[in-house]
Amino acid sequence: MRITVIGRGRVGGGLARLWADAGHQVTVLGRDGGDAGDAEVVVVAVPGQTIGEALGRVSGLNGQVTINTTNMYLPRTSEHPSLAHEVKSVIGGPTAKSFSTNFAALYDEIAKQQVRPSNLYAADDAAKAVTEQLVRDAGYDPVFVGDLDRAARLLEDGSALTRAIAAQFGPHFYRYGSPG
């Protein structure tokens, strides 16, 4: 898959490395922006308050499947129901919210786990299969929590719970699965 990651930080850079190791063709764009016109998938991995600015520096955003990884730690100022919806309003393609409840600091530890850790995600129907594939290729088991309209904001607001748990245990993996 041809993936363009917007954001070179821990999340964007870390996911780019995991996907390149899995055999994907990955381009990473930083603060200077660039062209995403040949991407099949665009991944937005910038601070939530900088979405508009970051996407404004990228050309070729034209309806690609998009995965939004951002969280908002400041008061929301957007008129959109979620950060994923804000991203979708710019790129215009099927969108997913994923990787926002996992710790990038642990990306190098994923493959060492006895059982794959989980990754919660929400997605438009047309983004679901691609998102599940990239979640697996990063080393996680995908856990679908609902469509973008119902569940993107739920994941964003749920990052506070993840941070509260981390205050006790530090960065951690989580696992959801059926009994047995």
Secondary structure by P-SEA (a helix, b strand, c coil): cbbbbccccaaaaaaaaaaaaaccbbbbbcccccccccccbbbbbccccaaaaaaaacccccccbbbbbcccccccccccccaaaaaaaacccccccccccccccccccccccccbbbbbbcccccaaaaaaaaaaaabbbbbbcccccccaaaaaaaaaaaaaaaaccccbbbbbbccc
